[in-house]
């Protein structure tokens, strides 16, 4: 049972890291290179799509890592899992406090109603996202290390 929980948690967090790395290093560059208003419309659409999915993924990752820590209490590697769970909680707090407010505005923007500083807001979101990606990469690394 513990092995299944470890694999499920590690794969779930690893896939989340992969998606978030893709968003910041690939999708943003693609959207920014599109002509005219297409990039901004793509950002808004991505904000709606991923904004609906990611809360479940982030919270699910926290719950899975917490369950792993509880199930493995007293085993080698448990402190790494507890630290990873703490980092995942941090990533959720970062999301709620820093990224979601910008995303909630972004996902409603069109070329007709976007604010004058929309690009600066997206750049701020990107900086926060870099930090969040670093946090979840650290959490993933700790979970993998806990398996060793």
C-alpha positions in Angstrom: 0.0 0.0 0.0 2.8 2.4 0.9 4.6 1.7 -2.3 1.5 2.5 -4.3 1.0 5.8 -2.5 4.7 6.7 -3.0 4.5 6.0 -6.8 1.1 7.8 -7.2 2.4 10.9 -5.3 5.7 11.0 -7.1 4.1 10.6 -10.5 1.3 13.2 -9.7 3.8 15.8 -8.5 6.2 15.0 -11.3 3.5 15.5 -14.0 2.5 18.8 -12.3 6.1 20.0 -12.4 6.3 19.1 -16.1 3.1 21.0 -17.0 4.2 24.0 -15.1 7.7 24.0 -16.6 6.0 23.7 -20.0 3.8 26.7 -19.3 6.6 29.0 -18.3 9.3 28.0 -20.6 7.4 26.9 -23.8 3.8 28.0 -23.9 4.5 31.6 -22.8 7.1 31.9 -25.6 4.8 30.5 -28.2 1.9 32.8 -27.1 4.1 35.8 -27.0 5.3 35.2 -30.5 1.8 35.1 -32.0 0.8 38.0 -34.1 -1.6 40.8 -33.1 -4.0 40.0 -30.2 -3.7 36.2 -30.6 -1.2 35.9 -27.9 -3.2 37.8 -25.3 -6.3 35.8 -26.3 -4.3 32.6 -25.9 -3.1 33.7 -22.4 -6.7 34.3 -21.4 -7.8 30.9 -22.7 -4.9 29.1 -21.0 -5.8 30.9 -17.8 -9.4 29.6 -18.0 -8.3 26.1 -18.9 -5.5 25.6 -16.4 -7.2 27.8 -13.8 -9.9 25.2 -13.7 -7.6 22.2 -13.5 -4.6 23.2 -11.4 -6.4 23.8 -8.0 -7.3 20.1 -7.9 -3.8 19.1 -9.0 -2.1 21.3 -6.4 -4.4 20.4 -3.6 -4.3 16.7 -4.6 -0.5 16.8 -4.5 -0.6 18.2 -1.0 -3.0 15.6 0.2 -1.1 12.7 -1.4 2.2 13.9 0.1 0.6 14.3 3.5 -0.9 10.8 3.3 2.5 9.5 2.4 4.1 11.2 5.3 1.5 9.8 7.7 1.7 6.3 6.2 5.5 6.3 6.4 5.9 7.9 9.8 9.0 6.6 11.4 10.5 5.3 8.2 13.6 6.6 6.5 12.9 9.5 4.2 9.8 10.7 6.1 11.4 14.0 7.0 12.0 14.6 3.2 8.3 13.9 2.5 7.2 16.2 5.3 9.4 18.9 3.9 8.1 18.3 0.4 4.5 18.5 1.7 5.4 21.8 3.3 6.8 23.1 0.1 3.6 22.0 -1.8 1.5 23.9 0.8 3.7 26.9 0.1 3.0 26.5 -3.6 -0.7 26.5 -2.9 -0.4 29.6 -0.8 1.7 31.3 -3.5 -1.0 30.4 -6.0 -3.9 31.8 -4.0 -2.2 34.9 -2.8 -0.1 35.9 -5.8 -1.0 34.1 -9.0 -4.7 33.5 -8.9 -5.7 37.1 -8.5 -3.8 38.0 -11.7 -5.1 34.9 -13.5 -8.7 35.7 -12.6 -8.3 39.1 -14.2 -6.4 37.8 -17.2 -8.9 35.1 -18.1 -11.6 37.7 -18.7 -9.5 40.0 -20.9 -10.2 40.6 -24.5 -8.5 43.1 -26.8 -11.5 45.4 -26.2 -11.5 45.3 -22.3 -7.9 44.6 -21.2 -6.3 47.2 -19.1 -3.4 49.4 -20.3 -1.0 47.5 -18.0 -2.0 44.0 -19.1 1.5 43.0 -20.2 3.0 44.2 -17.0 0.5 42.1 -15.1 1.3 39.0 -17.1 5.0 39.7 -16.6 4.4 39.9 -12.8 2.4 36.6 -13.0 5.4 35.0 -14.8 7.9 36.1 -12.2 5.7 34.6 -9.4 5.3 31.5 -11.5 9.0 31.1 -11.8 9.2 31.1 -8.0 6.4 28.7 -7.7 7.9 26.3 -10.2 11.2 26.4 -8.2 9.2 25.5 -5.1 7.4 22.5 -6.7 10.7 21.3 -8.3 12.2 21.3 -4.9 9.2 19.3 -3.5 9.4 16.8 -6.3 13.2 16.4 -5.8 12.6 15.7 -2.1 9.9 13.1 -2.9 12.2 11.3 -5.3 15.1 11.4 -2.8 12.7 10.0 -0.1 12.3 6.9 -2.4 16.0 6.3 -2.4 
